[in-house]
Amino acid sequence: MKEDDKFFAEAPFICVKAMEKGVNIIGVTRGETTKIHHTEKLDRNEVLIAQFTEHTSAIKVRGKAEIYTPYGVIHSGETEESV
């Protein structure tokens, strides 16, 4: 196992639970230019577990979802009226 493999095996991950149909999860690359390298679409109550890797430096969530991280839970897609 390479040293990089050991690092990314323990890299942070997130869990995304879709609270509505059509939540988009977008993986963004690292490097000099950032690009979208992977997308997923979740239906209501589907869960995706994603990990930051040597290729993924950011994960974008579009839609109403609960995002579970090592730092707590984040709610996306909510308006001020629904908080």
N, C-alpha and C positions, 0 to 999 in steps of 0.2 A: 504494500500500500504506500503510495506516494505521500509526502508531507501535506500537500494540498488536499488530498483525499481525506486525511485525518481531520483537517480544519473544517472542511465542509460537511463532514459526517456529524459534527457537533454544532453546525451553524444554526442560528435562530430559525424558527419556523412560525407560521401563523395558520390558524384554522378560520375559514370563512364559512358562515352559515347564511344561506340566502333566505331573506324574509319575504321575498316576492319572486315571481317568475321573471327570468331574464336578467339576472345579476351577472355582470361581466367582470372577469378577473383577467388582468393583463400583466404579463411578465415583461420587465424592461431590462435591457442588457446594461452591462457596465463597460467602461472604456472611454476612449476619446469622444465617441459619438454614441448617444443612447438611442436604442431602437427597440421596437416591440418585437419580442421573439416568440411569444406564446400567448394564446387567449383561450379562455374557457367561458362557457355560458352555463349558469346554474339555474335550475328551477327552484321554486319555493321548497324550503327545508332540506335542500341538498347541501352537502358539506364538502369543501375542498381543503386539503392540507397542503400547504406550499412551503418551500424552504428556500432561503437565500443561498445561492451557489456561486461558483466562479463565473457563471454566465448571467445570473439574475441579481441585480443590485436594488431593484425596486419592484413592488407589486402594487398595481392600481386596482381599486375596487370601485365599480360603477353600479349604483343601484342600492336598494335597501338591504343591508346585511349587518350581521354581527361578526366582528373580527376579533378573534381571541389571540392575544399575543403574550409573550412573557411579561409584559408591562401592564396588562389589564385588558379590558374589553372595550372596543371602539364600535360605535354604531354609525354606519354610513347611510347616506340617502335620506336622512331625516330633515324635516323643515323645522323652523322655530316653533310653529304651532303644535307640532307633534311631540316636542320635548317636554 
